[in-house]
């Protein structure tokens, strides 16, 4: 595991994901800093209220490629290979419990005229955060049905 040398029991990825979860649960636009743990979701007075901070997760020793999961519970997909349209590398934090995080897989919105880049799926996974070495936050957005 990546974080075995962490002696104090804390995990910076888990801490950031906890912050994102709290922000998503209390979404309120005000101002933005451009970092994963910026204090609020959304932009300013001219911005629609955002309820999701999409993230990409990178696992330890995985050649710099983002973690990818199927977009449907019913789909069996090999997400290690470019599985066009059946996998996604964009997730929404749903729950953080200690060093474990449950995420919802977000799918690219097929409606190219929509202002919302992602749609919620019924696909979830739980990951041991000691396996995560990097997190990339994408622009805050609104996702229906979350």
N, C-alpha and C positions, 0 to 999 in steps of 0.2 A: 504494500500500500504506500501511497505517496506521502502521507502525512504522519508516518510512524515516528519521525523524529520530533514531533511536536509534543513536548513534555507537559505543557500546562493544560491539555485537554481541550483547548479552544480550536476553532477552525474558522479562518477568515471568510471562506466561501459560505459556510453555514450562517455566519453573522450577517453577511450581506444579503443572503436570501431571506433571512428573518426580517431585515429592514424592508426589503421589497414586498414581502407578504403584508406587513403592517401598513405600508403605504397603499397597497392595492385595496386593502380592507377599509381604509379611511381616505380614499381618493378625494382630493380637494385641490384644484388648480390655484397656484399663486405665482411662484417664480421657479426657474429651473437652473440648476447647475448641471453640467454635462458629465455626470459620473453615475455609476450604478446605484450609489446610496444617496443621491440627491434627495432633498427633503420632501418633495411632493411630486405627485404624478401630474402631467399636463404642462401647459405653458402659462399663459396669462389670460387676461380678460377676453381676448379674441380667440381663445382655444376651446374646442369642445372638451368636456370633462373626459379624462382618460381613466380607465379602470385597470389597465394592464401595463406592466413593464416587461415586454418580452425579453427572454434571455436565451443565450446559446451557452452550452456547457462543453468544456473540453476535458477529457479524461487524461490521467497520467499515462505517459508512454504510448500515446495513440497517434503518433506521427503528425500532430498538429491539426487533425481533422475534428470537427465538432461531433458531439454525440448526436445520434439520429435514432428516431423511433417511428414505428408505423403510425399512420394517421387514423387507423381504425382498429378497434379491438378484434374485429373479425378478419383482418388482413394478416396473413403470414408473409412478411416481407424480409428480405435480407437487406437490412439498412446499412451494411458495411459497403455495399456496392451502390453505385448511383441508381437508386430505384425511383425513377421519375414518377412523381405523382402519388407514390404510396408511402413515402417517409417524409419526415420533417425534422429539422434541427432547431426549430424555434419552439420555446415552451413558456408556459405561464406557471409561476409558483402557486401551488394550492395549499400546501401544508409543510411546515418544518417542525420536526420532532427530534430534538437533540442533533445528532449528526446525520439524520435521514431527511430527505426532501421528496415530497410527492409533487409531481408536475403534470400539467395537462399539455398534451401535444397540440400546437396551433398549426393550422393549415393555411397556405396562401389562399387569399380570397379569389375565387374564380371570376367574380364580378369586377372587371377592370375599371368600371366607372365609380366604384365605391371608394369612399375616403378611408375606409377601414382596411388595412392590408392583410389582416388575418381573420379567420373564423375559428371558433372553438370546435374541438372534436370530442368524441367520447372515449378517447384513448388517454390513459394515465399510466405513469410509472413512478416507482419509488427508488431513489438512488442513495447509496452510501456516499456521503460527501467527502469521505477521506479518499475517494477515487477521483475527485474532481480537482484539477490543478488550475483551471482558468475559467472565468465567467465573462461573457461579453453581453452587455446590455444594449438593446436596440431602442429606438425611439418609442416613448410612451404612446399608447394608442387605446382606442375603445374596442372591446371585443364583446359582441352580443352573447347573451345566454351564459354568462359566467357569474 
